[in-house]
Amino acid sequence: MSNSYPSKRYYHLVILVIIIFSVISFITNILNSIIADVKESFELSLTLTGLLPFSFFIAYGVMSIPAGFLAERFTNKKLLSASFLLMTITSLSFVVFPGYIVFSLTLFVLGCCMAVLQVIINPMLRIAGGEENFAFNSVLAQLFFGLASFASPFLYKYLVNTSATTIDNLASILRSLVPVDLPWVALYIVFAFISFILLVVVLATSYPKFKKNDDERAESFGTYLQLLKNRWILLYFLGIFCYVGIEQGVGNWISQFLLQYHNLDPRTIGANTVAYFWAMLTAGCLLGLLLLKFIDSRRVLIMATIATILCLILALTGSSNIALIAFPLIGFFISVMWSIIFSLALNSVKQNHGALSGILCTGIAGGAIFPFIVGWIGEMLTLRVGLFFLILPLAFVLSIGFWSNPIINNKTIKLKKQGNAI
């Protein structure tokens, strides 16, 4: 098949993509740590609390496909710059006008920006690093994604720690800029600063022009309709939808579950457990990088999903000590799911990868639906029952390992000759 992509690899773009993944993670997954605090600050029910991640992740469902059209009309540099500028302004606006409604709108706008970023950087990573290395590079990016998510709860703890024995001028200054009873709002001052720095970095980065083949372009809505007629693409979309729903459905409710069932402080033990959840996701990425060099990605997906289901059951039925171990282990085993599902999807079609990326990123809206469903079930029955619901999307992710059939398999080191079939 002819390909107009250059054989040269642009590693500075791979590094930029990894940095952007880290920022997306840092800003997105802080909600996992602060959600119990936000619930208390605004005196919310479980359902209204579940609407916060809904506000953020539903933006992916709204914006991802339009972002695909924007990617055809504007350069990556312009879109990345506009996204980080809007993120800076939006974060500062919430600091000035803190409140539940404004926070919900802030999360929605940030989610729209993240959707644009995701649609741009996934194909950029595939092209800049080589399609045969996409699964590996994607898991590498996920590794840094996990590191950033691991760090964000500690920033939260640092900013909300008002202990008299802790004297830190920077934290005190940041807290002085927000209401006394809402110290966590200072996080969004930091996010505004980070977004502004990325704006400067994006403007200073060079972007080689990748001339797309005609069949790589997504110039009309008809392109998306054509792709959506392919049932396999719909199934991969559902896979992304389920994965993000699992990740956020667990991550967002860890602190509340530990508080409600084990009476553990969300600002200390809860925040630490969320951090460990993302730390183990990072550790899982390291193992995933190794496994993907020796084992077909579909087999890795099957093993990881079975282990995740077992850990979820232990976390929800075991003692507090078991829960504190099992919740982070869930992060360990889900770490490779996003990368594998995304790469299987892109490597299963020969064309229209830009449009396909938009469709897949729309599936990130699963992060809106599943945490809300968990909260709603928790309101109607119990939070434990709500979290058990996540076994259903896990079962679907498990099925992907059996029915997927990519055109290009992940590149492995073959110790002996073997067929491509799993």
C-alpha positions as a printed NumPy array, in Angstrom:
array([[  0.   ,   0.   ,   0.   ],
       [  1.373,   3.414,  -0.899],
       [  2.037,   5.751,   1.944],
       [  2.991,   9.397,   1.815],
       [  4.199,   9.428,   5.403],
       [  7.966,   9.917,   5.593],
       [ 10.098,   7.087,   6.911],
       [ 11.944,   9.562,   9.118],
       [ 10.868,   9.508,  12.751],
       [ 10.212,  12.808,  14.53 ],
       [ 11.067,  12.012,  18.106],
       [ 10.641,  15.582,  19.32 ],
       [  6.956,  15.206,  18.415],
       [  6.79 ,  11.889,  20.262],
       [  8.163,  13.697,  23.322],
       [  5.647,  16.534,  22.878],
       [  2.784,  14.038,  22.654],
       [  3.951,  12.335,  25.841],
       [  4.099,  15.709,  27.619],
       [  0.584,  16.557,  26.446],
       [ -0.673,  13.13 ,  27.583],
       [  0.838,  13.887,  30.996],
       [ -0.923,  17.257,  31.225],
       [ -4.236,  15.719,  30.137],
       [ -3.822,  13.12 ,  32.863],
       [ -2.756,  15.604,  35.53 ],
       [ -5.781,  17.848,  34.991],
       [ -8.315,  15.108,  34.245],
       [ -7.666,  12.655,  37.041],
       [ -7.319,  15.147,  39.89 ],
       [-11.105,  14.812,  40.022],
       [-10.586,  11.286,  41.387],
       [ -8.883,  12.783,  44.462],
       [-10.977,  15.874,  45.087],
       [-14.453,  14.51 ,  44.392],
       [-15.197,  13.626,  48.034],
       [-13.98 ,  17.11 ,  49.07 ],
       [-16.078,  18.751,  46.347],
       [-19.114,  16.745,  47.491],
       [-18.679,  18.119,  51.001],
       [-17.838,  21.672,  49.87 ],
       [-20.973,  22.043,  47.752],
       [-23.141,  19.693,  49.89 ],
       [-23.956,  17.364,  46.988],
       [-25.827,  14.069,  46.74 ],
       [-24.14 ,  11.047,  45.163],
       [-26.063,  11.695,  41.944],
       [-25.029,  15.366,  41.723],
       [-21.475,  14.332,  42.564],
       [-21.584,  11.84 ,  39.696],
       [-22.621,  14.684,  37.372],
       [-19.197,  16.312,  37.8  ],
       [-17.235,  13.661,  35.882],
       [-20.265,  13.524,  33.564],
       [-19.782,  17.237,  32.768],
       [-16.141,  16.641,  31.904],
       [-16.31 ,  13.433,  29.921],
       [-19.551,  14.122,  28.041],
       [-17.559,  16.88 ,  26.326],
       [-15.644,  14.142,  24.504],
       [-18.914,  12.881,  23.067],
       [-19.812,  16.397,  21.949],
       [-16.447,  17.569,  20.658],
       [-14.407,  14.632,  19.36 ],
       [-15.956,  14.329,  15.883],
       [-16.032,  18.118,  15.336],
       [-12.388,  18.071,  16.414],
       [-11.732,  15.683,  13.533],
       [-13.139,  18.26 ,  11.109],
       [-11.097,  21.005,  12.76 ],
       [ -7.977,  18.87 ,  12.342],
       [ -8.586,  18.915,   8.574],
       [ -9.073,  22.683,   8.414],
       [ -6.34 ,  23.894,  10.759],
       [ -2.776,  22.909,  11.544],
       [ -1.884,  20.926,  14.65 ],
       [ -0.006,  23.959,  15.958],
       [ -3.058,  26.225,  15.737],
       [ -5.4  ,  23.724,  17.362],
       [ -2.997,  22.826,  20.158],
       [ -2.349,  26.51 ,  20.849],
       [ -6.045,  27.382,  20.898],
       [ -6.783,  24.483,  23.249],
       [ -4.14 ,  25.44 ,  25.809],
       [ -5.126,  29.114,  25.642],
       [ -8.772,  28.241,  26.342],
       [ -7.723,  25.894,  29.168],
       [ -5.743,  28.735,  30.76 ],
       [ -8.647,  31.177,  30.578],
       [-11.236,  28.644,  31.773],
       [ -9.197,  27.516,  34.782],
       [ -8.67 ,  31.109,  35.91 ],
       [-12.381,  31.867,  35.444],
       [-13.318,  29.145,  37.925],
       [-10.814,  30.525,  40.431],
       [-12.526,  33.914,  40.184],
       [-16.068,  32.516,  40.317],
       [-15.977,  29.257,  42.35 ],
       [-19.286,  27.418,  42.575],
       [-20.955,  24.133,  41.581],
       [-22.5  ,  25.413,  38.324],
       [-19.344,  27.252,  37.265],
       [-17.265,  24.188,  38.174],
       [-19.508,  21.977,  36.027],
       [-19.145,  24.392,  33.093],
       [-15.393,  24.575,  33.684],
       [-15.127,  20.806,  33.549],
       [-17.154,  20.738,  30.324],
       [-14.952,  23.326,  28.585],
       [-11.783,  21.593,  29.775],
       [-13.221,  18.328,  28.476],
       [-13.812,  19.9  ,  25.051],
       [-10.185,  21.049,  24.968],
       [ -8.995,  17.595,  25.978],
       [-11.082,  16.06 ,  23.184],
       [ -9.336,  18.256,  20.627],
       [ -5.951,  17.34 ,  22.078],
       [ -6.704,  13.606,  22.008],
       [ -7.897,  13.688,  18.397],
       [ -4.676,  15.445,  17.369],
       [ -2.008,  13.657,  19.392],
       [ -2.999,  10.014,  18.805],
       [ -2.529,  10.126,  14.998],
       [  0.516,  12.378,  15.54 ],
       [  2.079,   9.713,  17.757],
       [  1.317,   6.994,  15.201],
       [  2.934,   8.967,  12.358],
       [  5.889,  10.489,  14.223],
       [  6.954,   7.221,  15.848],
       [  5.963,   4.743,  13.124],
       [  2.764,   2.704,  12.88 ],
       [  4.563,  -0.552,  13.687],
       [  5.69 ,   1.01 ,  16.985],
       [  2.346,   2.64 ,  17.772],
       [  1.215,   0.118,  20.386],
       [  4.583,   0.387,  22.164],
       [  4.73 ,   4.208,  21.998],
       [  1.119,   4.465,  23.074],
       [  1.769,   2.373,  26.179],
       [  4.876,   4.514,  26.813],
       [  2.653,   7.598,  26.7  ],
       [  0.222,   5.816,  29.027],
       [  3.121,   5.269,  31.422],
       [  3.663,   9.011,  31.711],
       [ -0.106,   9.435,  31.86 ],
       [ -0.053,   7.275,  34.969],
       [  2.908,   9.135,  36.476],
       [  1.078,  12.444,  36.125],
       [ -2.08 ,  10.978,  37.659],
       [  0.042,   9.612,  40.515],
       [  1.487,  13.071,  41.165],
       [ -1.785,  15.016,  41.097],
       [ -3.204,  13.706,  44.438],
       [ -0.01 ,  14.847,  46.17 ],
       [ -0.453,  18.335,  44.753],
       [ -3.994,  18.253,  46.151],
       [ -2.728,  17.187,  49.593],
       [ -0.014,  19.856,  49.453],
       [ -2.466,  22.649,  48.691],
       [ -5.214,  21.685,  51.167],
       [ -2.843,  21.002,  54.077],
       [ -3.547,  23.932,  56.385],
       [ -1.812,  22.378,  59.387],
       [ -0.13 ,  24.904,  61.631],
       [  3.002,  22.786,  61.623],
       [  3.299,  23.11 ,  57.864],
       [  4.652,  26.427,  56.647],
       [  5.001,  26.812,  52.922],
       [  4.865,  30.231,  51.344],
       [  3.822,  29.021,  47.876],
       [  0.915,  26.912,  49.146],
       [ -0.16 ,  29.732,  51.457],
       [ -0.069,  32.25 ,  48.635],
       [ -2.144,  30.03 ,  46.372],
       [ -4.705,  29.352,  49.128],
       [ -4.95 ,  33.072,  49.817],
       [ -6.267,  33.558,  46.285],
       [ -9.293,  31.288,  46.814],
       [-12.083,  31.083,  49.454],
       [-10.845,  29.817,  52.822],
       [-13.34 ,  26.942,  52.844],
       [-12.41 ,  25.886,  49.285],
       [ -8.627,  25.375,  49.343],
       [ -8.833,  22.747,  46.589],
       [ -9.836,  25.488,  44.127],
       [ -6.178,  26.592,  44.202],
       [ -5.471,  23.546,  42.033],
       [ -6.955,  25.407,  39.096],
       [ -4.454,  28.229,  39.486],
       [ -1.753,  25.608,  38.989],
       [ -3.623,  24.15 ,  36.002],
       [ -3.856,  27.587,  34.409],
       [ -0.095,  28.033,  34.819],
       [  0.664,  24.589,  33.351],
       [ -1.648,  25.254,  30.395],
       [  0.064,  28.563,  29.71 ],
       [  3.509,  26.922,  29.763],
       [  2.282,  24.299,  27.276],
       [  0.924,  27.091,  25.088],
       [  4.426,  28.556,  24.925],
       [  5.996,  25.133,  24.237],
       [  3.524,  24.378,  21.438],
       [  4.184,  27.739,  19.787],
       [  7.94 ,  27.124,  19.947],
       [  7.793,  23.596,  18.464],
       [  8.329,  22.853,  14.768],
       [  5.811,  20.605,  13.019],
       [  6.905,  18.857,   9.795],
       [  4.127,  18.725,   7.229],
       [  2.756,  15.241,   6.729],
       [  0.98 ,  15.198,   3.392],
       [ -1.98 ,  12.896,   3.723],
       [ -3.205,  10.547,   1.039],
       [ -6.728,  11.293,  -0.161],
       [ -7.992,   8.235,   1.679],
       [ -6.503,   9.537,   4.947],
       [ -8.523,  12.732,   4.92 ],
       [-11.805,  13.273,   6.727],
       [-13.32 ,  16.051,   4.674],
       [-17.006,  15.412,   5.152],
       [-19.515,  13.97 ,   7.535],
       [-19.992,  11.221,   4.968],
       [-16.556,   9.884,   5.884],
       [-17.724,   9.329,   9.443],
       [-20.99 ,   7.766,   8.304],
       [-19.049,   5.379,   6.1  ],
       [-16.823,   4.36 ,   8.999],
       [-19.791,   3.966,  11.327],
       [-21.321,   1.446,   8.937],
       [-18.416,  -0.841,   9.815],
       [-19.571,  -2.898,  12.788],
       [-15.988,  -3.545,  13.888],
       [-15.367,   0.176,  14.259],
       [-18.52 ,   0.456,  16.357],
       [-17.251,  -2.354,  18.55 ],
       [-13.862,  -0.662,  19.011],
       [-15.69 ,   2.565,  19.846],
       [-17.662,   0.661,  22.476],
       [-14.379,  -0.773,  23.746],
       [-12.945,   2.712,  24.344],
       [-16.292,   3.76 ,  25.842],
       [-16.172,   0.851,  28.296],
       [-12.486,   1.242,  29.174],
       [-12.721,   4.929,  30.088],
       [-15.922,   4.211,  32.003],
       [-14.094,   1.528,  34.003],
       [-11.059,   3.719,  34.67 ],
       [-13.118,   6.698,  35.833],
       [-15.864,   4.629,  37.42 ],
       [-13.301,   3.091,  39.765],
       [-11.009,   6.104,  40.158],
       [-13.757,   8.615,  40.926],
       [-15.391,   6.535,  43.65 ],
       [-12.373,   5.098,  45.499],
       [-12.257,   7.849,  48.135],
       [-16.017,   7.855,  48.699],
       [-16.115,   4.037,  48.935],
       [-13.307,   3.958,  51.494],
       [-15.018,   6.721,  53.504],
       [-18.47 ,   5.168,  53.349],
       [-17.563,   1.521,  54.013],
       [-14.293,   1.74 ,  55.968],
       [-14.467,   5.256,  57.503],
       [-11.117,   6.259,  55.96 ],
       [-10.29 ,   9.972,  55.539],
       [-10.577,  11.016,  51.839],
       [ -7.975,  13.805,  52.28 ],
       [ -5.304,  11.414,  53.499],
       [ -5.862,   7.682,  53.015],
       [ -8.37 ,   8.243,  50.219],
       [ -6.047,  10.573,  48.298],
       [ -3.121,   8.213,  48.887],
       [ -5.082,   5.236,  47.562],
       [ -6.047,   7.179,  44.434],
       [ -2.373,   8.068,  43.996],
       [ -1.399,   4.423,  44.389],
       [ -4.104,   3.495,  41.857],
       [ -2.33 ,   5.683,  39.283],
       [  1.122,   4.622,  40.468],
       [  0.21 ,   1.002,  39.852],
       [ -1.2  ,   1.979,  36.476],
       [  2.254,   3.372,  35.728],
       [  3.943,   0.186,  36.957],
       [  1.541,  -1.836,  34.823],
       [  2.61 ,   0.195,  31.799],
       [  6.219,  -0.791,  32.427],
       [  5.269,  -4.464,  32.447],
       [  3.014,  -3.865,  29.453],
       [  5.893,  -2.363,  27.457],
       [  7.858,  -5.544,  28.046],
       [  4.992,  -7.929,  27.348],
       [  4.06 ,  -6.192,  24.087],
       [  7.558,  -6.867,  22.794],
       [  7.045, -10.625,  23.231],
       [  3.296, -11.298,  23.275],
       [  0.487, -10.367,  20.901],
       [ -1.455,  -7.412,  22.293],
       [ -4.752,  -9.342,  22.241],
       [ -3.402, -11.959,  24.628],
       [ -2.124,  -9.234,  26.938],
       [ -5.599,  -7.655,  26.903],
       [ -7.288, -10.944,  27.85 ],
       [ -4.943, -11.607,  30.776],
       [ -5.193,  -8.029,  32.065],
       [ -8.991,  -7.954,  31.953],
       [ -9.455, -11.233,  33.824],
       [ -7.087, -10.012,  36.547],
       [ -8.998,  -6.699,  36.761],
       [-12.329,  -8.434,  37.335],
       [-10.856, -10.497,  40.174],
       [ -9.315,  -7.419,  41.829],
       [-12.568,  -5.448,  41.581],
       [-14.46 ,  -8.233,  43.345],
       [-11.825,  -8.337,  46.11 ],
       [-11.845,  -4.549,  46.527],
       [-15.615,  -4.444,  46.953],
       [-16.048,  -7.48 ,  49.211],
       [-12.858,  -7.573,  51.253],
       [-11.732,  -5.823,  54.416],
       [-10.289,  -2.306,  54.453],
       [ -6.762,  -3.715,  54.178],
       [ -7.739,  -5.791,  51.152],
       [ -9.503,  -2.81 ,  49.547],
       [ -6.401,  -0.625,  50.014],
       [ -4.411,  -3.211,  48.051],
       [ -7.009,  -4.315,  45.493],
       [ -8.008,  -0.829,  44.27 ],
       [ -4.432,   0.081,  43.248],
       [ -4.041,  -3.353,  41.641],
       [ -6.998,  -2.525,  39.404],
       [ -4.927,   0.384,  38.102],
       [ -2.044,  -2.014,  37.468],
       [ -4.086,  -4.357,  35.301],
       [ -6.117,  -1.788,  33.335],
       [ -2.949,   0.119,  32.387],
       [ -2.563,  -1.43 ,  28.925],
       [ -6.236,  -1.482,  27.926],
       [ -6.519,   1.983,  26.347],
       [ -3.347,   1.621,  24.288],
       [ -4.151,  -1.858,  23.052],
       [ -7.766,  -1.113,  22.107],
       [ -6.818,   2.128,  20.34 ],
       [ -3.936,   0.567,  18.412],
       [ -6.014,  -2.491,  17.453],
       [ -8.668,  -0.149,  16.047],
       [ -6.298,   2.058,  14.028],
       [ -4.364,  -0.947,  12.777],
       [ -7.579,  -2.664,  11.648],
       [ -8.338,  -0.191,   8.827],
       [ -6.249,   0.989,   5.89 ],
       [ -7.547,   4.545,   5.663],
       [ -9.33 ,   7.469,   7.345],
       [ -7.332,   7.187,  10.559],
       [ -8.029,  10.835,  11.417],
       [-11.789,  10.32 ,  11.282],
       [-11.464,   7.002,  13.104],
       [ -9.481,   8.705,  15.867],
       [-12.338,  11.193,  16.256],
       [-14.87 ,   8.387,  16.549],
       [-12.752,   6.498,  19.079],
       [-12.135,   9.62 ,  21.181],
       [-15.887,  10.179,  21.258],
       [-15.915,   6.946,  23.245],
       [-14.128,   8.763,  26.074],
       [-17.648,   9.918,  26.927],
       [-17.829,   6.596,  28.745],
       [-16.041,   8.436,  31.533],
       [-19.192,  10.536,  31.843],
       [-21.736,   7.749,  31.768],
       [-20.315,   5.031,  34.016],
       [-19.353,   7.141,  37.07 ],
       [-22.837,   8.691,  36.888],
       [-24.456,   5.251,  36.685],
       [-22.38 ,   4.092,  39.659],
       [-23.499,   7.157,  41.642],
       [-27.139,   6.724,  40.6  ],
       [-27.158,   3.044,  41.567],
       [-25.385,   4.033,  44.79 ],
       [-28.201,   6.491,  45.519],
       [-30.91 ,   3.921,  44.74 ],
       [-29.233,   0.857,  46.289],
       [-25.653,   0.989,  47.593],
       [-22.344,   2.31 ,  46.268],
       [-20.934,  -1.226,  46.437],
       [-23.662,  -2.484,  44.094],
       [-23.005,   0.488,  41.824],
       [-19.332,  -0.427,  41.542],
       [-20.184,  -4.063,  40.859],
       [-21.95 ,  -2.787,  37.743],
       [-18.488,  -2.156,  36.223],
       [-18.06 ,  -5.896,  35.688],
       [-20.337,  -5.537,  32.635],
       [-18.049,  -3.197,  30.665],
       [-15.072,  -5.279,  31.783],
       [-16.706,  -8.332,  30.186],
       [-16.964,  -6.465,  26.888],
       [-13.309,  -5.365,  27.01 ],
       [-12.416,  -9.015,  27.614],
       [-14.285, -10.009,  24.446],
       [-12.118,  -7.694,  22.304],
       [ -9.153,  -9.965,  22.867],
       [-11.065, -12.796,  21.161],
       [-12.762, -11.15 ,  18.163],
       [-10.273,  -8.439,  17.1  ],
       [ -8.35 ,  -9.12 ,  13.884],
       [ -5.993,  -6.213,  12.997],
       [ -4.323,  -5.837,   9.599],
       [ -1.066,  -4.898,  11.345],
       [ -0.127,  -6.717,  14.554],
       [  2.045,  -5.139,  17.206],
       [  5.73 ,  -5.691,  16.464],
       [  7.143,  -8.438,  18.699],
       [ 10.502, -10.075,  19.251],
       [  9.956, -13.598,  17.99 ],
       [ 11.906, -16.212,  19.888],
       [ 10.628, -18.851,  17.508],
       [  8.585, -18.906,  14.33 ],
       [  4.914, -18.811,  14.874],
       [  1.725, -17.946,  13.064],
       [ -0.087, -14.672,  13.429],
       [ -3.234, -16.269,  14.731],
       [ -3.916, -16.208,  18.405]])
